[in-house]
Amino acid sequence: MKKTLTLISGLLMLLYPLLVYFSLGQVSISTLALGLILLAIIRGVSARYTPGMPLQVAILLVLAGILYMQGNIAWLRYYPVLINLAMLSVFAYSLWRGPSVIERLARLSEPNLPASGVAYTRKVTQVWCGFFMLNGSIALWTARYASWDYWTLYNGGIAYVLMGALMAGEWILRQRIRTKQ
């Protein structure tokens, strides 16, 4: 049951921009706020702990509160901005306090990561910090200035394509580096 809830909450978070877009004018603000609270609760109790997970839950709860108190649906546009800021914080903090987020992930499959691997994972973590800064900035621009259509297109599609391209590019680079060693 826990795995099912984790999958559902992850899918809902992934589809957030599309769900918001298609709920415009269809669902009341209080219902949307309640939905965010329920999503936060499900995410908090079902998901495996990751460094950014408590921030995701807190962001959903704060956003639900602001949405309910302000009564302005435009607040929903700031979720991608806040998530990018949270991820930037987690990744940047890991660079400061160590080990980096990417090093932790790498050690799951390679516990005895060599010093060169640690240096590489640190650089990859820095690249992700840059990605979260850029992506968060674009998400902020779309939240403030773009139409709902363009906000949804970027935050519900283009941002994911860019993230996937970064992951794929890093994987290709890592394979090349490994074959040279």
N, C-alpha and C positions, 0 to 999 in steps of 0.2 A: 504494500500500500504506500509506504514511504517513497519508494522509487517512482511510483506512478504520480504521486503528488509533486515530486521533484521535477519530473519530466513535464507535467502540466504547467507548473509555475515557471519553469525555464522557457517553455514555449510561449506562454503568455507575455513574459518579459521581452522575448525576442520579437513578438508580434505587436508590442505595445503601440508603435506609431500607427499601424494599420487599424488596430482596435479603436484607438482614439479617433482616427479619421472617420471610420464608419459609424461611430457612436454620436458624431456631431449632429445635434438636433433630434436625436432619437432617444437619448437617455438623459435623465435629469442629472444635475451637478451632484446632488446628494447621493444618487445611486453610483455615480462614477467614483466619488470619494469613498463610499463603502466598498466598492470593488477594489480600490487601491489598498484599503486596510486589510481586506480579506486576502489579497495577493501577498501583502507583506507578512501576514500571519502564516500563510501556507508556506511561503518561501523560508521564513525563519525557522519553522519547526521541521520542515522536510528536507531541505537542501543540505548536502554535505558541507561542512564548514570550509570556506575559502577565505583568504585575506580580505576580499572585497565584499563578502556576503553581508556582514552586519551593516555596512554602509548602504548597501542596496535596500535593505529592510528599513533602515532609518530614513532614507530618502523617500521611499514610498509613503511612510507614515507622515512625515513632515509635509510632503506634497498633498496628501489627502486632507490634512488639517487646513493648509492654506487654501486649497480648492474649496473646501466646505465653508470656511469663514469668509473668504473673499467673494465667492460665488461667480468667479470668472474662469471660464473654461480654458482661457489662454495659458493659465498656469501649467496645464498638462504638457505644454510644448517644452517646458524646461527640464523634464525628466532626462532626456538624452544628454543635456548639458551637465546636469548634476552627476550622472553616471560616469561621464568622461572625467569630470573633476575628481570623483571618488577613486576611479582607477588610476589616474595620474598620481593622486596622493599615495595610494598603496604602493605603486611601482617606484615612485621617487623616494618614499620612506625606506623601501627595501634597499635602495642604493646607498642611502645614508647609514642605515643600521646593519644591513646585510643579514643573511645572504640575499641576493637579489631574487625577485619573484621567478625569473626565468631559470636561475640556478636551482631553486627549489624544485621546479617542475622537471628540470633535466635530471636531478638526482633521484627522481622516482624511477627512472629507467636505467640510470647509470650512477649508482651510489658512490663509486670511487672516481668522481669527476676529476680529471687532471687540472693543473693550474691553468693550462691554456684554455680548457673548457670553462673554467670559472671566469676568466677574462672575457671570453667570447659571450657567455651568458650575461655578463654585466653590460657589454655593448648592446646586446639585443634588448635588454631591459631599458637602456637609454633610448633606443630607437622607439620602443613602445611608449615611453614618456613623451617623445616628440609627436607620435601619432595621436595620443590622447589630447595633447595641447591643440594640435591642428584640428582634429575632429571635433573637439569640444568648442573651439572657436567658431567653426562652421555651423555647428548645431545651435550655438548662441545666436549667430546671425540669422539663421532660419527661424528661430523662435521669435526674434524681435521684428524681423522685416519681411520675411517671405510669407506667401499665402499658405493656407493649410495644405494645398496640393503639393507645393514645392517642399514644405516642411516634411510631409509624409514621404515624398520621393527620396529626399536625402536621408532622413533619419531611419526610414523603414526599408531602404534598398541600397542606395549608393554607399552609405557608411559601412554596411555589411560587406559589400563587394570590396571596398578598400581594405577592410580588416582581413578579409579572406586573401586578398592579393598580398598583403604584408606577410601573413602566415605562410602562404605558398612560396613567396620569394625567399623568406628566411629558411624554409625547409630546403629549397633548392641550393641555396648558398651553403648551408650546413653539410649537405651531401657532397658538394664539391670540395669543401675543406677537408672532410673526412677521407675522401679518396686520394687527396694529395699527401696525407700523413702516413 
